[in-house]
Amino acid sequence: MEDLDQFRLETRAWLEENCPASMREPVRSDKDATWGGRNPVFAHPDQKVWMDRMGARGWTVPDWPAAYGGGGLSAAETKILREEMARLKCRNPLNSFGISMLGPALLKYGTEEQKLEHLPKIARGEIRWCQGYSEPGAGSDLAGLQTSAEDAGDHFIINGQKVWTSYADQADWIFCLVRTDKTVKQAGISFLLFDMASEGVSTRPILLISGYSPFCETFFDNVKVPKANLLGELNKGWDVAKFLLGHEREMISGFGLAGTGGDPLIEAARLGLDPILRAQIALFEVRSKAFGAMSEKFIDELKSGKAHPAQPSMMKYYGTELNKARYELMMAAGGSDALEWESGASNHGHAARAWLRTKGNSIEGGTSEVQLNIVAKRILDLPGA
């Protein structure tokens, strides 16, 4: 305990000295977040400073082994770091699908060469990743995917299409599910890693109702991928995919962890006279704190291997419902003014656009209906239809 107390004091001192003041302010938009990559775009120069400082200590991925760019911290030390960052209101130094999704899969299924090649670059924010899962006609029924990988000796030839590929037009590499055996469903899928700059890869943004285009259609036309980029065994990519989905659903469930504190619309409503709205805000805060406690327990169980395999579905469902409820409250608090779309006074409709974006939370990472079916079958042990 004394060692942990000392670690807390040292961590607090380091964060206070090294986290720029601008990185202790809330992220205002997706562009205000730090994504890294080969050609990163920073809204503020302190984003790079903060990412580089945390990356140098391995604290962008504090619980990864130091050999792979991580901090090598224990679970208790990682928790302390998160607590101290929250106390100082430090921003996440790096948002990355490589950290939240691919990294855990690489640690479990990757060869030593694959780990050494990719994990340190992920930890330092040098490569930005996207996820090639969903296809037209293969969303909830992901095992029905048709993007093919033909054996061509020392490499595969990839042909097909993915859809709803988040930030594909800005990503450097993709982790992608492909069909390597057309005679079976789950048992004929493999998991490949490849460069988005490869010849034959193209993307096309999809305009959403929010007015933004974070999702893309992604096309593969005779793309050559070395066999060394196969993660896990041939035709056993479904095992990797399911493991990764658990971490993706954990990530998405985190949308529900933030409270309503600090949002000007919510704070104005707290001081207002509408007792119904104030009661709704209070109920949301109670549910959010309860979910936070449950999430902390779940993450501890997940890291120790004691989590139920269906728990990520339960967490993903409730976390996304909470996030949608948060933005519904923001819109209710703002009234008709919150719907304003264009002016600088509304930050170009940030609240309204973010509210519309949350509608996708119950689709991405597995629809809410699918998650509830999993919970009903695997946790509640209810009979199938």
C-alpha positions in Angstrom: 0.0 0.0 0.0 2.9 2.4 0.8 4.3 1.7 -2.7 0.9 2.6 -4.3 0.6 5.7 -2.2 4.1 6.8 -3.4 3.2 5.9 -7.0 0.1 8.2 -6.6 2.1 11.1 -5.3 4.7 10.7 -8.1 2.0 10.3 -10.7 0.1 13.4 -9.5 3.3 15.5 -9.5 4.2 14.4 -13.0 0.8 15.1 -14.4 0.6 18.5 -12.8 4.0 19.4 -14.3 3.5 17.8 -17.8 -0.2 18.1 -18.8 -0.7 21.5 -20.5 -3.5 23.7 -19.2 -5.3 23.5 -22.6 -5.3 19.7 -22.3 -7.4 20.0 -19.1 -10.3 21.4 -20.9 -13.2 19.3 -22.3 -12.9 18.1 -25.9 -15.3 20.2 -27.8 -15.7 18.1 -31.0 -14.3 15.1 -32.8 -11.7 17.4 -34.5 -10.6 18.6 -31.0 -9.6 15.0 -30.1 -6.2 13.5 -30.7 -6.1 10.6 -33.2 -2.5 10.5 -34.3 -1.4 8.8 -37.5 1.1 9.3 -40.3 -0.2 12.7 -41.1 -1.9 13.9 -37.9 -4.0 17.0 -37.7 -4.0 18.9 -34.4 -6.5 21.6 -33.5 -4.0 22.8 -30.9 -0.2 22.3 -30.7 -0.5 21.1 -27.1 -2.3 18.0 -28.4 0.9 16.7 -29.8 2.9 17.8 -26.8 0.5 15.8 -24.5 0.4 12.8 -26.7 4.2 12.6 -27.0 4.8 13.1 -23.3 2.4 10.4 -22.4 3.6 8.1 -25.2 7.2 8.4 -24.0 6.2 7.0 -20.6 4.0 4.4 -22.2 1.0 5.9 -20.5 -1.2 6.0 -23.6 -1.4 2.3 -22.9 -0.3 2.1 -19.3 -1.1 -1.6 -18.7 0.6 -2.9 -21.9 4.0 -4.5 -21.5 6.9 -2.0 -21.8 8.4 -4.2 -24.6 5.5 -3.2 -26.8 5.4 0.5 -26.0 3.3 0.3 -22.9 3.8 1.5 -19.4 4.1 -1.9 -17.8 1.9 -0.8 -14.9 -0.1 -3.1 -12.7 -3.9 -3.0 -12.7 -3.7 -1.0 -9.4 -1.2 1.5 -10.8 -3.3 1.9 -14.0 -6.3 2.6 -11.9 -4.4 5.3 -9.9 -3.2 6.9 -13.1 -6.8 7.1 -14.4 -8.0 8.5 -11.1 -5.3 11.2 -11.1 -5.9 12.1 -14.7 -9.6 12.5 -13.8 -8.8 14.6 -10.8 -6.8 17.1 -12.9 -9.4 16.8 -15.8 -6.6 15.6 -18.1 -7.8 14.7 -21.6 -7.2 11.3 -23.1 -3.8 11.8 -24.8 -4.7 9.5 -27.7 -7.9 8.2 -29.2 -7.2 5.1 -31.1 -9.0 2.0 -32.4 -5.5 0.5 -32.3 -5.6 0.9 -28.5 -9.2 0.1 -27.7 -9.7 -2.8 -30.2 -6.8 -4.1 -32.2 -4.2 -3.9 -29.4 -5.8 -6.4 -27.1 -6.3 -8.8 -30.1 -2.6 -8.4 -31.1 -1.5 -9.1 -27.5 -3.6 -12.3 -27.5 -3.3 -13.7 -31.0 -0.3 -11.9 -32.6 3.1 -13.4 -33.3 6.1 -11.8 -31.6 7.0 -10.1 -34.9 3.5 -8.7 -35.3 3.5 -7.4 -31.8 6.9 -5.7 -32.1 5.9 -4.2 -35.5 2.5 -2.8 -34.6 2.0 -2.2 -30.9 4.8 0.4 -30.3 3.5 2.4 -33.2 0.0 2.3 -31.8 1.2 3.3 -28.4 3.0 6.3 -29.8 0.2 7.4 -32.1 2.2 6.9 -35.2 -0.4 4.7 -37.1 -4.2 5.3 -37.2 -6.3 2.2 -37.6 -9.8 1.5 -38.9 -12.0 -1.5 -38.7 -13.2 -3.5 -41.7 -16.1 -5.6 -40.4 -19.6 -4.6 -41.7 -20.5 -5.1 -45.3 -23.6 -4.4 -47.3 -25.9 -7.3 -46.4 -23.6 -8.4 -43.6 -24.1 -6.2 -40.6 -25.8 -7.9 -37.7 -25.2 -11.2 -39.6 -21.5 -10.4 -39.8 -20.6 -14.1 -40.4 -22.3 -13.7 -43.8 -19.5 -11.4 -45.1 -18.4 -11.9 -48.7 -15.1 -9.9 -49.0 -12.8 -12.5 -50.4 -9.1 -13.3 -49.9 -7.7 -15.6 -52.6 -4.5 -17.5 -51.9 -1.8 -16.3 -54.3 1.3 -18.0 -52.9 3.1 -15.7 -50.4 0.2 -13.2 -50.4 -3.6 -12.9 -50.6 -5.6 -11.0 -53.2 -8.5 -9.1 -51.5 -11.7 -8.1 -53.4 -14.9 -6.8 -51.9 -16.5 -3.9 -50.0 -16.9 -2.8 -46.4 -19.4 -0.2 -45.1 -19.7 2.1 -42.1 -15.9 2.0 -41.8 -15.3 4.7 -39.2 -12.6 7.2 -40.4 -11.5 4.9 -43.2 -10.6 8.0 -45.3 -8.2 9.2 -42.5 -6.8 5.8 -41.4 -3.3 4.4 -42.2 -4.0 0.7 -41.7 -7.1 -1.5 -41.4 -7.9 -4.7 -39.5 -10.2 -6.6 -41.7 -12.3 -9.7 -41.8 -12.2 -11.6 -45.1 -13.5 -14.9 -46.4 -10.9 -17.5 -47.1 -13.3 -20.4 -47.4 -16.6 -20.0 -49.2 -18.0 -23.4 -48.1 -18.6 -22.5 -44.5 -19.6 -19.3 -42.5 -17.8 -18.6 -39.3 -15.2 -21.3 -40.0 -14.2 -19.7 -43.3 -13.2 -16.2 -42.1 -9.7 -14.9 -41.6 -8.4 -11.7 -39.9 -5.9 -9.6 -41.9 -4.0 -6.4 -41.3 -3.0 -4.2 -44.2 -2.0 -0.7 -45.3 -4.8 1.6 -46.5 -2.2 3.1 -49.0 -2.1 -0.3 -50.7 -2.9 -0.2 -54.4 -6.6 -1.1 -55.0 -7.9 0.4 -51.7 -10.4 3.3 -52.0 -12.9 5.0 -49.7 -16.0 7.1 -50.0 -17.4 9.1 -47.0 -21.1 8.6 -46.1 -23.0 11.8 -45.2 -25.0 11.3 -42.0 -28.0 13.1 -40.7 -25.7 15.0 -38.4 -24.1 16.6 -41.4 -20.8 14.9 -40.7 -19.2 12.0 -42.5 -17.1 9.9 -40.1 -18.3 6.7 -41.7 -17.1 5.5 -45.1 -17.7 2.9 -47.8 -14.4 1.1 -48.4 -13.6 -0.8 -51.6 -10.9 -3.5 -52.3 -9.9 -4.1 -55.9 -7.3 -6.9 -56.2 -5.4 -5.7 -53.1 -2.2 -7.6 -52.3 -1.7 -8.5 -48.7 1.3 -10.5 -47.4 0.5 -13.7 -45.6 2.6 -12.4 -42.8 -0.2 -10.0 -42.0 -2.6 -12.8 -41.1 -3.5 -12.4 -37.4 -4.3 -15.7 -35.8 -4.8 -18.9 -37.8 -6.2 -19.2 -41.3 -10.0 -19.6 -41.3 -10.1 -18.9 -37.6 -10.5 -15.2 -37.8 -13.9 -15.4 -36.2 -12.3 -16.2 -32.9 -10.2 -13.0 -33.2 -13.2 -11.1 -34.3 -15.4 -12.1 -31.3 -12.6 -11.3 -28.9 -12.1 -7.9 -30.5 -15.8 -7.2 -30.5 -15.8 -7.6 -26.7 -13.3 -4.8 -26.4 -15.1 -2.7 -28.9 -18.4 -3.0 -27.0 -16.5 -2.2 -23.8 -15.2 1.0 -25.5 -18.6 2.0 -26.8 -20.2 1.4 -23.4 -17.8 4.0 -22.1 -20.0 6.6 -23.8 -22.4 6.2 -20.9 -19.8 7.0 -18.2 -19.6 10.8 -18.6 -22.0 12.8 -16.5 -23.9 15.9 -17.5 -21.7 18.2 -15.5 -20.1 21.1 -17.4 -22.5 21.2 -20.2 -23.9 24.8 -20.3 -27.4 23.7 -21.4 -27.6 21.2 -18.5 -26.2 23.6 -16.0 -28.7 26.3 -17.0 -31.5 23.7 -16.6 -30.3 22.9 -13.1 -30.8 26.5 -12.1 -34.1 26.8 -13.8 -37.5 26.4 -12.5 -38.7 23.3 -14.3 -38.9 20.6 -11.6 -39.6 17.8 -14.1 -36.4 18.5 -16.1 -34.4 18.9 -12.9 -35.7 15.5 -11.7 -34.8 13.9 -15.0 -31.2 15.3 -14.8 -30.9 14.0 -11.2 -32.2 10.5 -12.3 -29.7 10.4 -15.1 -26.8 11.3 -12.8 -27.8 8.5 -10.4 -28.0 6.0 -13.3 -24.7 7.2 -14.7 -22.9 6.8 -11.4 -24.3 3.4 -10.9 -23.2 2.4 -14.4 -19.8 3.8 -13.6 -19.5 1.6 -10.5 -20.7 -1.4 -12.5 -18.3 -0.6 -15.3 -15.3 -0.5 -13.0 -16.2 -3.9 -11.6 -16.7 -5.3 -15.1 -13.3 -4.0 -16.3 -11.6 -5.6 -13.3 -13.3 -8.9 -14.1 -12.5 -8.6 -17.8 -8.8 -8.0 -17.1 -8.7 -10.9 -14.7 -10.4 -13.3 -17.1 -13.5 -13.6 -14.8 -16.0 -11.7 -16.9 -19.0 -13.5 -18.4 -18.6 -13.7 -22.2 -21.9 -11.8 -22.6 -21.1 -9.0 -20.2 -19.7 -6.7 -23.0 -23.1 -6.9 -24.7 -24.9 -5.9 -21.5 -22.5 -3.0 -20.9 -22.6 -1.9 -24.5 -26.4 -1.8 -24.5 -26.8 0.2 -21.3 -23.9 2.5 -22.0 -25.3 3.6 -25.3 -28.7 4.1 -23.9 -27.3 6.3 -21.2 -25.3 8.4 -23.8 -28.5 8.8 -25.9 -30.4 9.9 -22.8 -27.6 12.5 -22.0 -28.0 14.2 -25.3 -31.8 14.0 -25.1 -31.5 16.0 -21.8 -29.2 18.5 -23.5 -31.8 19.1 -26.2 -34.6 19.3 -23.7 -32.6 21.8 -21.6 -31.8 24.0 -24.6 -35.4 24.0 -26.0 -35.8 25.1 -29.6 -32.5 27.1 -29.5 -30.6 23.8 -29.1 -31.8 22.8 -32.6 -30.0 25.8 -34.2 -27.7 24.4 -36.9 -25.3 26.9 -38.4 -24.2 29.9 -36.3 -21.1 30.5 -34.3 -23.3 31.0 -31.2 -24.2 27.3 -31.2 -20.7 26.3 -32.2 -22.2 25.4 -35.6 -24.9 23.3 -34.2 -22.6 21.1 -32.1 -25.3 20.0 -29.6 -27.8 19.2 -32.3 -25.3 17.4 -34.5 -23.9 15.4 -31.5 -27.5 14.5 -30.5 -28.2 13.1 -34.0 -24.8 11.3 -34.0 -25.8 9.4 -30.8 -28.6 7.6 -32.7 -25.9 5.5 -34.3 -24.7 4.3 -30.8 -27.4 1.6 -30.7 -26.3 0.3 -34.1 -22.5 0.4 -34.2 -20.6 -2.4 -32.5 -23.7 -4.7 -32.8 -27.3 -3.4 -32.7 -29.2 -3.0 -29.4 -31.6 -5.8 -30.5 -28.7 -8.2 -31.0 -27.1 -7.2 -27.6 -30.4 -7.8 -25.9 -30.8 -11.2 -27.6 -27.3 -12.2 -26.4 -28.1 -11.1 -22.8 -31.4 -13.0 -22.9 -29.8 -16.1 -24.1 -26.4 -16.1 -22.4 -27.0 -14.4 -19.1 -30.7 -14.8 -18.4 -30.8 -18.3 -20.0 -34.1 -17.6 -21.7 -35.3 -19.9 -24.4 -34.8 -18.8 -28.0 -37.7 -17.8 -30.3 
